[in-house]
Structures are given as C-alpha cells and as structure tokens.
Amino acid sequence: MKFSLAALVVVLALAHFNQAAQSPEVETLAQYFQDLSAQRTSTTQELVQKIQSETFVEDGKAQLQQIQAQLKPLAENMQAQLKSLVDNFQAQMEDILRKLMDQTKSLGQ
C-alpha cells in the first residue's frame, strides 16, 4: 500500500512536472495562434475595405459616365442656342457700328 501510494505520488509529481515543463511551449503556441488569428482578422478587414473602396470608386466612375452622357446633349443644345444668340448680337453690334460710322462720316462732311 505504501509502495502504491509512493508510486502514485511519484506519477502525479512527474505528471505535474511534465505539464509545468510543457506549459511555456503551450503558452507560446497559444500566443502564436492568437497572433495568427488577429493577423487574419486584420487582413480580412483590410481586404474588405479595399474591395468596398474599389467598388465605390467603380460605382462613382459609372455614375459620372452616366451624368456625362446625360449632360452632353444638353451642353450641345445650349452651345447651339448661345452661338445663335452671339451671332445675332454680333450682327446687331456690327449694324450699330456701321450706322455710327456713317453718322460720323456725315458729320465730318
């Protein structure tokens, strides 16, 4: 009985010593896996943000192209109307200038 009790104490002591010796290794491995998990989470979040920003930029480009396509006919129409107005204004100003020159010539004679 004493022998089995002594053997049990020795076995328990060895088991405890073995666990204590492995504990730093287990802690190191646990820390490694925690760091790896944190790095994976961080990388995943960065990738998600990058994909979202790229998608946002692509959506913005598509919207800009749609707006440009809608504005182009409007701009061309406005340009045609303004050209007509400018040409009309220029003709009126040339007519006024011609009349003014004629009046100036008649005063000088």
GUDO-838744 format. One record per residue: chain; x, z, y of N, C-alpha, C in turn; residue number from 1. Coordinates in Angstrom, 1 decimal, padded with zeros to 4 digits, m for minus. Each point is the difference from the previous one (the first is absolute). Layout:
BEGIN
<pator c="A" n_u="X" n_w="Z" n_v="Y" ca_u="X" ca_w="Z" ca_v="Y" c_u="X" c_w="Z" c_v="Y" k="NUM"/>
...
END
This chain:
BEGIN
<pator c="A" n_u="000.8" n_w="000.0" n_v="m001.2" ca_u="m000.8" ca_w="000.0" ca_v="001.2" c_u="000.9" c_w="000.0" c_v="001.3" k="1"/>
<pator c="A" n_u="001.0" n_w="000.9" n_v="m000.1" ca_u="000.9" ca_w="000.0" ca_v="001.2" c_u="000.7" c_w="m001.3" c_v="000.1" k="2"/>
<pator c="A" n_u="000.3" n_w="m000.6" n_v="m001.1" ca_u="000.7" ca_w="m001.3" ca_v="000.0" c_u="m000.9" c_w="m001.1" c_v="000.6" k="3"/>
<pator c="A" n_u="m001.2" n_w="000.0" n_v="m000.4" ca_u="m000.9" ca_w="m001.0" ca_v="000.5" c_u="m000.3" c_w="000.2" c_v="001.5" k="4"/>
<pator c="A" n_u="m000.1" n_w="001.3" n_v="000.4" ca_u="m000.2" ca_w="000.3" ca_v="001.4" c_u="001.2" c_w="m000.4" c_v="000.8" k="5"/>
<pator c="A" n_u="001.2" n_w="000.2" n_v="m000.5" ca_u="001.2" ca_w="m000.4" ca_v="000.7" c_u="000.1" c_w="m001.5" c_v="000.1" k="6"/>
<pator c="A" n_u="m000.4" n_w="m000.6" n_v="m001.1" ca_u="000.1" ca_w="m001.5" ca_v="m000.1" c_u="m001.0" c_w="m000.6" c_v="001.1" k="7"/>
<pator c="A" n_u="m001.2" n_w="000.7" n_v="000.0" ca_u="m001.0" ca_w="m000.5" ca_v="001.0" c_u="000.5" c_w="000.2" c_v="001.4" k="8"/>
<pator c="A" n_u="000.6" n_w="001.1" n_v="000.3" ca_u="000.6" ca_w="000.3" ca_v="001.4" c_u="001.1" c_w="m001.1" c_v="000.2" k="9"/>
<pator c="A" n_u="000.8" n_w="m000.3" n_v="m000.9" ca_u="001.1" ca_w="m001.0" ca_v="000.2" c_u="m000.7" c_w="m001.4" c_v="000.2" k="10"/>
<pator c="A" n_u="m001.0" n_w="m000.3" n_v="m000.8" ca_u="m000.6" ca_w="m001.3" ca_v="000.2" c_u="m000.7" c_w="m000.1" c_v="001.4" k="11"/>
<pator c="A" n_u="m000.7" n_w="001.1" n_v="000.4" ca_u="m000.6" ca_w="000.0" ca_v="001.3" c_u="001.0" c_w="m000.1" c_v="001.1" k="12"/>
<pator c="A" n_u="001.1" n_w="000.7" n_v="m000.2" ca_u="001.1" ca_w="000.0" ca_v="001.0" c_u="000.6" c_w="m001.4" c_v="000.1" k="13"/>
<pator c="A" n_u="000.2" n_w="m000.7" n_v="m001.1" ca_u="000.5" ca_w="m001.3" ca_v="000.0" c_u="m001.0" c_w="m001.0" c_v="000.6" k="14"/>
<pator c="A" n_u="m001.2" n_w="000.2" n_v="m000.3" ca_u="m001.1" ca_w="m000.9" ca_v="000.6" c_u="000.0" c_w="000.2" c_v="001.5" k="15"/>
<pator c="A" n_u="000.1" n_w="001.2" n_v="000.4" ca_u="000.0" ca_w="000.3" ca_v="001.5" c_u="001.2" c_w="m000.6" c_v="000.7" k="16"/>
<pator c="A" n_u="001.2" n_w="000.2" n_v="m000.7" ca_u="001.2" ca_w="m000.5" ca_v="000.5" c_u="000.0" c_w="m001.5" c_v="000.1" k="17"/>
<pator c="A" n_u="m000.6" n_w="m000.7" n_v="m001.1" ca_u="m000.1" ca_w="m001.4" ca_v="000.0" c_u="m000.9" c_w="m000.5" c_v="001.1" k="18"/>
<pator c="A" n_u="m001.1" n_w="000.7" n_v="000.2" ca_u="m001.0" ca_w="m000.4" ca_v="001.1" c_u="000.7" c_w="000.1" c_v="001.4" k="19"/>
<pator c="A" n_u="000.7" n_w="001.1" n_v="000.1" ca_u="000.7" ca_w="000.3" ca_v="001.3" c_u="001.1" c_w="m001.1" c_v="000.2" k="20"/>
<pator c="A" n_u="000.7" n_w="m000.4" n_v="m001.0" ca_u="001.0" ca_w="m001.0" ca_v="000.1" c_u="m000.6" c_w="m001.4" c_v="000.3" k="21"/>
<pator c="A" n_u="m001.2" n_w="m000.2" n_v="m000.5" ca_u="m000.6" ca_w="m001.3" ca_v="000.2" c_u="m000.8" c_w="000.0" c_v="001.3" k="22"/>
<pator c="A" n_u="m000.3" n_w="001.1" n_v="000.6" ca_u="m000.8" ca_w="000.1" ca_v="001.2" c_u="000.5" c_w="m000.8" c_v="001.1" k="23"/>
<pator c="A" n_u="001.3" n_w="000.1" n_v="000.4" ca_u="000.5" ca_w="m000.8" ca_v="001.1" c_u="m000.1" c_w="m001.5" c_v="m000.3" k="24"/>
<pator c="A" n_u="000.2" n_w="m000.4" n_v="m001.2" ca_u="m000.2" ca_w="m001.4" ca_v="m000.4" c_u="m001.4" c_w="m000.5" c_v="000.2" k="25"/>
<pator c="A" n_u="m000.9" n_w="000.9" n_v="m000.5" ca_u="m001.5" ca_w="m000.3" ca_v="000.1" c_u="m000.4" c_w="m000.1" c_v="001.5" k="26"/>
<pator c="A" n_u="000.5" n_w="001.0" n_v="000.8" ca_u="m000.3" ca_w="000.0" ca_v="001.4" c_u="000.6" c_w="m001.2" c_v="000.7" k="27"/>
<pator c="A" n_u="001.2" n_w="m000.4" n_v="m000.4" ca_u="000.6" ca_w="m001.2" ca_v="000.6" c_u="m000.9" c_w="m001.3" c_v="m000.4" k="28"/>
<pator c="A" n_u="m000.4" n_w="m000.1" n_v="m001.2" ca_u="m000.8" ca_w="m001.1" ca_v="m000.4" c_u="m001.4" c_w="000.0" c_v="000.7" k="29"/>
<pator c="A" n_u="m000.5" n_w="001.2" n_v="000.1" ca_u="m001.3" ca_w="000.2" ca_v="000.7" c_u="000.1" c_w="m000.5" c_v="001.4" k="30"/>
<pator c="A" n_u="001.1" n_w="000.4" n_v="000.7" ca_u="000.2" ca_w="m000.3" ca_v="001.4" c_u="000.2" c_w="m001.6" c_v="000.1" k="31"/>
<pator c="A" n_u="000.8" n_w="m000.5" n_v="m001.0" ca_u="000.2" ca_w="m001.5" ca_v="000.0" c_u="m001.3" c_w="m000.7" c_v="m000.1" k="32"/>
<pator c="A" n_u="m000.9" n_w="000.4" n_v="m000.9" ca_u="m001.3" ca_w="m000.6" ca_v="m000.1" c_u="m000.9" c_w="000.2" c_v="001.2" k="33"/>
<pator c="A" n_u="000.1" n_w="001.1" n_v="000.6" ca_u="m000.8" ca_w="000.3" ca_v="001.2" c_u="000.5" c_w="m001.0" c_v="001.2" k="34"/>
<pator c="A" n_u="001.4" n_w="m000.1" n_v="000.1" ca_u="000.5" ca_w="m000.9" ca_v="001.0" c_u="m000.4" c_w="m001.4" c_v="m000.3" k="35"/>
<pator c="A" n_u="000.1" n_w="m000.4" n_v="m001.2" ca_u="m000.4" ca_w="m001.4" ca_v="m000.4" c_u="m001.4" c_w="m000.2" c_v="000.3" k="36"/>
<pator c="A" n_u="m000.9" n_w="000.9" n_v="m000.3" ca_u="m001.4" ca_w="m000.1" ca_v="000.3" c_u="m000.3" c_w="m000.1" c_v="001.5" k="37"/>
<pator c="A" n_u="000.7" n_w="000.8" n_v="000.8" ca_u="m000.1" ca_w="000.0" ca_v="001.4" c_u="000.5" c_w="m001.4" c_v="000.6" k="38"/>
<pator c="A" n_u="001.1" n_w="m000.5" n_v="m000.6" ca_u="000.5" ca_w="m001.3" ca_v="000.5" c_u="m000.9" c_w="m001.1" c_v="m000.4" k="39"/>
<pator c="A" n_u="m000.6" n_w="000.1" n_v="m001.2" ca_u="m001.0" ca_w="m001.0" ca_v="m000.4" c_u="m001.2" c_w="000.0" c_v="000.9" k="40"/>
<pator c="A" n_u="m000.5" n_w="001.2" n_v="000.4" ca_u="m001.1" ca_w="000.1" ca_v="000.9" c_u="000.3" c_w="m000.5" c_v="001.3" k="41"/>
<pator c="A" n_u="001.2" n_w="000.3" n_v="000.5" ca_u="000.4" ca_w="m000.5" ca_v="001.4" c_u="000.1" c_w="m001.5" c_v="000.0" k="42"/>
<pator c="A" n_u="000.6" n_w="m000.6" n_v="m001.1" ca_u="000.2" ca_w="m001.4" ca_v="m000.1" c_u="m001.4" c_w="m000.7" c_v="m000.1" k="43"/>
<pator c="A" n_u="m000.9" n_w="000.6" n_v="m000.7" ca_u="m001.3" ca_w="m000.6" ca_v="m000.2" c_u="m000.7" c_w="000.0" c_v="001.4" k="44"/>
<pator c="A" n_u="000.1" n_w="001.1" n_v="000.7" ca_u="m000.7" ca_w="000.1" ca_v="001.3" c_u="000.6" c_w="m001.1" c_v="001.0" k="45"/>
<pator c="A" n_u="001.4" n_w="m000.1" n_v="m000.1" ca_u="000.6" ca_w="m001.0" ca_v="000.9" c_u="m000.4" c_w="m001.4" c_v="m000.3" k="46"/>
<pator c="A" n_u="m000.1" n_w="m000.3" n_v="m001.3" ca_u="m000.5" ca_w="m001.3" ca_v="m000.5" c_u="m001.4" c_w="m000.3" c_v="000.5" k="47"/>
<pator c="A" n_u="m000.9" n_w="001.0" n_v="m000.2" ca_u="m001.4" ca_w="m000.1" ca_v="000.4" c_u="m000.1" c_w="m000.3" c_v="001.5" k="48"/>
<pator c="A" n_u="000.8" n_w="000.8" n_v="000.8" ca_u="000.0" ca_w="m000.2" ca_v="001.5" c_u="000.5" c_w="m001.4" c_v="000.3" k="49"/>
<pator c="A" n_u="001.1" n_w="m000.5" n_v="m000.7" ca_u="000.5" ca_w="m001.3" ca_v="000.3" c_u="m001.0" c_w="m001.1" c_v="m000.3" k="50"/>
<pator c="A" n_u="m000.6" n_w="000.2" n_v="m001.2" ca_u="m001.1" ca_w="m001.0" ca_v="m000.3" c_u="m001.1" c_w="000.0" c_v="001.0" k="51"/>
<pator c="A" n_u="m000.4" n_w="001.2" n_v="000.4" ca_u="m001.1" ca_w="000.1" ca_v="001.0" c_u="000.4" c_w="m000.7" c_v="001.3" k="52"/>
<pator c="A" n_u="001.2" n_w="000.3" n_v="000.4" ca_u="000.5" ca_w="m000.6" ca_v="001.3" c_u="000.1" c_w="m001.5" c_v="m000.1" k="53"/>
<pator c="A" n_u="000.5" n_w="m000.5" n_v="m001.2" ca_u="000.1" ca_w="m001.4" ca_v="m000.1" c_u="m001.4" c_w="m000.7" c_v="m000.1" k="54"/>
<pator c="A" n_u="m000.9" n_w="000.7" n_v="m000.6" ca_u="m001.4" ca_w="m000.5" ca_v="m000.1" c_u="m000.6" c_w="000.0" c_v="001.4" k="55"/>
<pator c="A" n_u="000.3" n_w="001.1" n_v="000.8" ca_u="m000.5" ca_w="000.1" ca_v="001.3" c_u="000.5" c_w="m001.2" c_v="000.9" k="56"/>
<pator c="A" n_u="001.3" n_w="m000.2" n_v="m000.1" ca_u="000.6" ca_w="m001.1" ca_v="000.7" c_u="m000.5" c_w="m001.3" c_v="m000.4" k="57"/>
<pator c="A" n_u="m000.2" n_w="m000.3" n_v="m001.3" ca_u="m000.6" ca_w="m001.2" ca_v="m000.4" c_u="m001.4" c_w="m000.2" c_v="000.4" k="58"/>
<pator c="A" n_u="m000.8" n_w="001.1" n_v="000.0" ca_u="m001.4" ca_w="m000.1" ca_v="000.5" c_u="000.0" c_w="m000.3" c_v="001.5" k="59"/>
<pator c="A" n_u="001.0" n_w="000.7" n_v="000.7" ca_u="000.1" ca_w="m000.3" ca_v="001.5" c_u="000.3" c_w="m001.4" c_v="000.3" k="60"/>
<pator c="A" n_u="000.9" n_w="m000.6" n_v="m000.8" ca_u="000.4" ca_w="m001.4" ca_v="000.2" c_u="m001.2" c_w="m000.9" c_v="m000.3" k="61"/>
<pator c="A" n_u="m000.7" n_w="000.3" n_v="m001.1" ca_u="m001.2" ca_w="m000.8" ca_v="m000.3" c_u="m001.0" c_w="000.1" c_v="001.1" k="62"/>
<pator c="A" n_u="m000.3" n_w="001.2" n_v="000.5" ca_u="m000.9" ca_w="000.1" ca_v="001.1" c_u="000.4" c_w="m000.7" c_v="001.3" k="63"/>
<pator c="A" n_u="001.3" n_w="000.1" n_v="000.3" ca_u="000.6" ca_w="m000.7" ca_v="001.1" c_u="m000.2" c_w="m001.5" c_v="m000.1" k="64"/>
<pator c="A" n_u="000.2" n_w="m000.6" n_v="m001.2" ca_u="m000.1" ca_w="m001.4" ca_v="m000.2" c_u="m001.5" c_w="m000.4" c_v="000.1" k="65"/>
<pator c="A" n_u="m000.9" n_w="000.8" n_v="m000.4" ca_u="m001.4" ca_w="m000.2" ca_v="000.2" c_u="m000.4" c_w="000.0" c_v="001.5" k="66"/>
<pator c="A" n_u="000.5" n_w="000.9" n_v="000.7" ca_u="m000.3" ca_w="000.1" ca_v="001.4" c_u="000.6" c_w="m001.2" c_v="000.7" k="67"/>
<pator c="A" n_u="001.2" n_w="m000.4" n_v="m000.3" ca_u="000.6" ca_w="m001.2" ca_v="000.6" c_u="m000.8" c_w="m001.2" c_v="m000.3" k="68"/>
<pator c="A" n_u="m000.5" n_w="m000.1" n_v="m001.2" ca_u="m000.8" ca_w="m001.2" ca_v="m000.4" c_u="m001.3" c_w="000.0" c_v="000.8" k="69"/>
<pator c="A" n_u="m000.6" n_w="001.2" n_v="000.3" ca_u="m001.2" ca_w="000.0" ca_v="000.8" c_u="000.3" c_w="m000.2" c_v="001.4" k="70"/>
<pator c="A" n_u="001.1" n_w="000.4" n_v="000.5" ca_u="000.3" ca_w="m000.1" ca_v="001.5" c_u="000.5" c_w="m001.4" c_v="000.3" k="71"/>
<pator c="A" n_u="000.6" n_w="m000.8" n_v="m000.9" ca_u="000.5" ca_w="m001.3" ca_v="000.3" c_u="m001.0" c_w="m000.9" c_v="000.6" k="72"/>
<pator c="A" n_u="m001.2" n_w="m000.2" n_v="m000.7" ca_u="m001.0" ca_w="m000.9" ca_v="000.6" c_u="m000.5" c_w="000.5" c_v="001.4" k="73"/>
<pator c="A" n_u="m000.1" n_w="001.3" n_v="000.1" ca_u="m000.4" ca_w="000.6" ca_v="001.3" c_u="001.0" c_w="m000.3" c_v="001.1" k="74"/>
<pator c="A" n_u="001.3" n_w="000.1" n_v="m000.3" ca_u="001.1" ca_w="m000.2" ca_v="000.9" c_u="000.0" c_w="m001.5" c_v="000.4" k="75"/>
<pator c="A" n_u="m000.2" n_w="m000.9" n_v="m001.0" ca_u="000.1" ca_w="m001.4" ca_v="000.3" c_u="m001.2" c_w="m000.4" c_v="000.9" k="76"/>
<pator c="A" n_u="m001.2" n_w="000.6" n_v="m000.3" ca_u="m001.2" ca_w="m000.3" ca_v="000.8" c_u="000.3" c_w="000.5" c_v="001.5" k="77"/>
<pator c="A" n_u="000.5" n_w="001.2" n_v="000.1" ca_u="000.3" ca_w="000.5" ca_v="001.4" c_u="001.0" c_w="m000.8" c_v="000.7" k="78"/>
<pator c="A" n_u="001.0" n_w="m000.5" n_v="m000.8" ca_u="001.1" ca_w="m000.8" ca_v="000.7" c_u="m000.7" c_w="m001.3" c_v="000.5" k="79"/>
<pator c="A" n_u="m000.8" n_w="m000.6" n_v="m000.8" ca_u="m000.7" ca_w="m001.3" ca_v="000.4" c_u="m000.8" c_w="000.3" c_v="001.2" k="80"/>
<pator c="A" n_u="m000.8" n_w="001.1" n_v="000.1" ca_u="m000.8" ca_w="000.3" ca_v="001.1" c_u="000.8" c_w="000.3" c_v="001.3" k="81"/>
<pator c="A" n_u="001.1" n_w="000.7" n_v="m000.2" ca_u="000.9" ca_w="000.3" ca_v="001.1" c_u="000.7" c_w="m001.3" c_v="000.5" k="82"/>
<pator c="A" n_u="000.4" n_w="m000.9" n_v="m000.9" ca_u="000.6" ca_w="m001.2" ca_v="000.4" c_u="m001.0" c_w="m000.8" c_v="000.9" k="83"/>
<pator c="A" n_u="m001.2" n_w="000.0" n_v="m000.5" ca_u="m001.0" ca_w="m000.8" ca_v="000.8" c_u="m000.2" c_w="000.6" c_v="001.4" k="84"/>
<pator c="A" n_u="000.0" n_w="001.4" n_v="000.1" ca_u="m000.2" ca_w="000.7" ca_v="001.3" c_u="001.2" c_w="m000.3" c_v="000.8" k="85"/>
<pator c="A" n_u="001.2" n_w="000.1" n_v="m000.5" ca_u="001.3" ca_w="m000.2" ca_v="000.7" c_u="000.0" c_w="m001.4" c_v="000.5" k="86"/>
<pator c="A" n_u="m000.3" n_w="m001.0" n_v="m000.8" ca_u="000.0" ca_w="m001.4" ca_v="000.4" c_u="m001.0" c_w="m000.2" c_v="001.1" k="87"/>
<pator c="A" n_u="m001.1" n_w="000.6" n_v="m000.1" ca_u="m001.0" ca_w="m000.1" ca_v="001.1" c_u="000.5" c_w="000.6" c_v="001.3" k="88"/>
<pator c="A" n_u="000.5" n_w="001.2" n_v="m000.1" ca_u="000.6" ca_w="000.7" ca_v="001.1" c_u="001.1" c_w="m000.8" c_v="000.7" k="89"/>
<pator c="A" n_u="000.9" n_w="m000.5" n_v="m000.9" ca_u="001.1" ca_w="m000.8" ca_v="000.6" c_u="m000.6" c_w="m001.3" c_v="000.7" k="90"/>
<pator c="A" n_u="m000.9" n_w="m000.6" n_v="m000.5" ca_u="m000.6" ca_w="m001.2" ca_v="000.6" c_u="m000.6" c_w="000.4" c_v="001.4" k="91"/>
<pator c="A" n_u="m000.7" n_w="001.1" n_v="000.0" ca_u="m000.6" ca_w="000.5" ca_v="001.3" c_u="001.0" c_w="000.3" c_v="001.0" k="92"/>
<pator c="A" n_u="001.1" n_w="000.7" n_v="m000.5" ca_u="001.1" ca_w="000.3" ca_v="001.0" c_u="000.7" c_w="m001.2" c_v="000.5" k="93"/>
<pator c="A" n_u="000.2" n_w="m001.0" n_v="m000.9" ca_u="000.6" ca_w="m001.3" ca_v="000.5" c_u="m000.9" c_w="m000.7" c_v="001.0" k="94"/>
<pator c="A" n_u="m001.3" n_w="000.1" n_v="m000.3" ca_u="m000.9" ca_w="m000.6" ca_v="001.0" c_u="000.0" c_w="000.7" c_v="001.3" k="95"/>
<pator c="A" n_u="000.0" n_w="001.3" n_v="000.0" ca_u="000.1" ca_w="000.8" ca_v="001.2" c_u="001.3" c_w="m000.3" c_v="000.7" k="96"/>
<pator c="A" n_u="001.1" n_w="000.0" n_v="m000.7" ca_u="001.3" ca_w="m000.3" ca_v="000.6" c_u="000.0" c_w="m001.4" c_v="000.6" k="97"/>
<pator c="A" n_u="m000.6" n_w="m001.0" n_v="m000.7" ca_u="000.0" ca_w="m001.4" ca_v="000.6" c_u="m000.9" c_w="000.0" c_v="001.3" k="98"/>
<pator c="A" n_u="m001.1" n_w="000.7" n_v="000.0" ca_u="m000.8" ca_w="000.0" ca_v="001.2" c_u="000.7" c_w="000.7" c_v="001.1" k="99"/>
<pator c="A" n_u="000.7" n_w="001.1" n_v="m000.3" ca_u="000.8" ca_w="000.7" ca_v="001.0" c_u="001.1" c_w="m000.9" c_v="000.6" k="100"/>
<pator c="A" n_u="000.7" n_w="m000.8" n_v="m000.9" ca_u="001.0" ca_w="m000.9" ca_v="000.5" c_u="m000.6" c_w="m001.1" c_v="000.8" k="101"/>
<pator c="A" n_u="m001.1" n_w="m000.5" n_v="m000.4" ca_u="m000.7" ca_w="m001.0" ca_v="000.8" c_u="m000.3" c_w="000.5" c_v="001.4" k="102"/>
<pator c="A" n_u="m000.6" n_w="001.2" n_v="000.1" ca_u="m000.3" ca_w="000.6" ca_v="001.3" c_u="001.2" c_w="000.3" c_v="000.8" k="103"/>
<pator c="A" n_u="001.1" n_w="000.4" n_v="m000.6" ca_u="001.2" ca_w="000.2" ca_v="000.7" c_u="000.6" c_w="m001.3" c_v="000.6" k="104"/>
<pator c="A" n_u="m000.1" n_w="m001.0" n_v="m000.8" ca_u="000.4" ca_w="m001.4" ca_v="000.5" c_u="m000.8" c_w="m000.4" c_v="001.2" k="105"/>
<pator c="A" n_u="m001.4" n_w="000.2" n_v="m000.1" ca_u="m000.8" ca_w="m000.5" ca_v="001.1" c_u="000.2" c_w="000.9" c_v="001.2" k="106"/>
<pator c="A" n_u="000.4" n_w="001.2" n_v="m000.1" ca_u="000.3" ca_w="000.8" ca_v="001.2" c_u="001.3" c_w="m000.4" c_v="000.6" k="107"/>
<pator c="A" n_u="000.9" n_w="m000.4" n_v="m000.8" ca_u="001.3" ca_w="m000.4" ca_v="000.5" c_u="000.0" c_w="m001.4" c_v="000.7" k="108"/>
<pator c="A" n_u="m001.1" n_w="m000.8" n_v="m000.2" ca_u="000.0" ca_w="m001.3" ca_v="000.6" c_u="m000.6" c_w="000.0" c_v="001.4" k="109"/>
END
